[in-house]
Amino acid sequence: MPVSRRTFTTLAASLLGGALARAQSPQDANYDESRVGAYTLPPLLTRADGRPVRTAAEWRERRAELLEAYAAHVYGRTPAGLPAFKAVDVEAPVAVLDGRAWRQQVRLEWGSGVSADVLVFRPRTDRAVPVFIGLNYFGNHAVHPDPAIVLSTRWMRSSDANFIVDHRATERSRGTTTRRWPLDLIIAQGCAVMTAYYGDFAPDDPSVVGNGMARLATSSLTGTPAAQRWGAIGMWAWGLSQMRLAAATLPGLDPTRAAVIGHSRLGKAALWAGVQDEQFAMVVANDSGEMGAALARRTYGETLKRITTSFPHWFCTGLSSYGDRVHDLPVDQHQLLALVAPRVLHVASAVDDRWADPRGEFLATMEADAVWRLHGVPGLGTTTMPPVGPAIGRRVRYHIREGGHDIIAPDWTQYLATAKQELT
């Protein structure tokens, strides 16, 4: 049974050992379980004053403490008083995918030149359907090759594979990430997708990160310590919540069955969005790794020092002070996952994605499960990491698949099954 404080030493790696050894990742990372070392997790069901948490009502107090800690030390504080959006139709619903789906494009505008283009695909049905809300890496046009989808003109990270030239998308960028958005599968399972380019909310580079939603928050940051001001993950998370609000205004989407989803750094953003915004019915973190679903105290794969050095703009600046003393960080990611309770949480890993520490992702999920049990809700239900294959658990689910760092149809198959089972 998981406990709130546990010292982990050498962990058996019979499942992952051989397969993970084949993966290629940065040379300075540790991929040897025997070198992880001992660590003690900060308590989950103990309040800051030492009182134990025994009821769901007491968990609400503990939850508030943990949210405050993550805002102050990890992701930064989401500014209060940001403006509401105005939704502008770019394209009325049009039948696509051989008539099986509707496509719609909407622009959300906040003023001061700040906007985000939102793309929706939903089944052609009279019923309102569950909707997966997630950000994409290379523009809505990369999700599907249809030339009618607006080509993003925003700044983008360089990518030869996605035909990004001089930090801008080109016509050849269309449809380059269809593997990550298997629309035929999603539509066939009776669900919708709502997506926007993450750079609309915060360009993913420290030199330009302030060119997105950050412009809306300048006056709202007065009084917030510099070390606690939000980074890009906070801005992306805020954008996801804004998209959920927009979903309530669009036809055919059921905002009460909205699932926030993200891969890699956007998996971190999905988690932060999902724990702050309790109107998300389901939270999906795919290969989210360090400062996502993986335990930070494990010196395996990407580390806190490495991530805050490589991507300082993702977090509040205060997080970097823990780079050489991760054991002093007042939180760890099992606590973040627990903040989703008692809603639906699905965490996923990939066997060859050692950088994201699959075992660390499972261990965090396992520890978080205690809060679902506190609520009397069926959660993960095991302390044993499952083999590669179908997801385990109920309201807390976990799966690990073959392959590397990506979100692909086998992952979506699992998420759609979770939505079908838990969001009905």
Buried (B, 14 or more C-beta within 10 A) or exposed (E): EBEBEEEBEEBEBEBBEEBBEEBEBEEEBBBEBEEBEEBEBBBBBBBEEEEEBEEBEBBEBBBEBBBEBBBBBBBBBBBEEBEEBEBEEBBEBEEBBEEBBBBBBBBBBBEEEBBBBBBBBBBBBEEBBBBBBBBBBBBBBBBBEBEEBBBBEBBBEEBEEBBBEEBBBEEEBBBBBBEBBBBBEBBBBBBBBBBBBBBBBBBBBEEBBBBBBBEBBEEBBEEBEEBBBBBBBBBBBBBBBBBBBBBEEBEBBBBEBBBBBBBBBBBBBBBBBBBBBEBBBBBBBBBBBBBBBBBBBBBBBBBBBBBBEEBBBBBBBBBBEBBEEBEEBBBBBBBBBBBBBBBBBBBBBBBBBBBBBBBBBBBBBBBBBBBBBBBEBBBBBBEEBBEBEEBBBBBBBBBBBEBBBBBBBBBBBBBBBBBEEBBE
